Amino acid sequence: MPELPEVEVTRRYMASLLEGRAARAVRVYERRLRWPVPRSLAATLAGQRLQRMDRRAKYLLWRFEHGVLISHLGMSGSWRIYPGPPDGAIPARGRHDHVDLEFDSMLARLTDPRRFGALLWHPASAGEVERHPLLAGLGPEPLEADFDGSRLFQATRGRTASIKQLVLAGDAVVGVGNIYASESLFDAGIDPRVPAGRLSRARCTRLAQAIRAVLTRAIDAGGSTLRDYASADGAQGQYPLQARVYGRDGLECLVCGRPIRRIVQGQRATYWCARCQR
Ligand SMILES: [Zn+2]
């Protein structure tokens, strides 16, 4: 599943190629994604310039002149960029290619085998996109300045859920998926089973720093990969080679040499070292 680092890598890559270009055509081959792609999308987007591409959690926000295209990669989505008309030809369509956004000389194509992705239009007349129902309830961005130990400490007070599950839940911080939750807790030396409300301020600070560091490393490495994901420029991500605990159950901890353990929390696998994490 594409996680925040992959989405951010995709955003940076697409922004570098598409910002400032006008949309020329939209072809929807399959509108049954998680929600139906609006029928009016082609008419709406035609001629509009893409001013900026932002990200909120795992949503890409394509800011056009008259509104924002909200996209999500779901379980298995990816965007590919091709040279488009008039300089390039429209590439042959594969079975799981569902939408083409054609810009001046560039083509962005959405591929999504499982079709849990989304493509929705938020007109400027509907107000700030941040108030869209999909975005309004999201927690702080892990890489923004307003996410830090104090904020995490506040968000964990009174919470009896394990810190692993709280980090995954998305209200204390967004975009920390299962791989990155295990990796961050290992980096911070925190037992994933500890009730969130029991963490001291100092440990919250360590965890917030670890989350930022782990996500930043993954973004720098080009995003992670789980089986079928490829980043927007077609290169496979590198994260599994760098994982320190995730997927390493039974192997030696890279710090202390004890075997890494695997447990299940909230139906999700957690990997951790019982010696390094307390
Ligand atoms: Zn260890």
Boltz pocket constraint, residues with backbone or C-beta under 6 A from the ligand:
constraints:
  - pocket:
      binder: B
      contacts: [[A, 253], [A, 254], [A, 255], [A, 256], [A, 257], [A, 258], [A, 273], [A, 274], [A, 275], [A, 276], [A, 277]]
      max_distance: 6.0
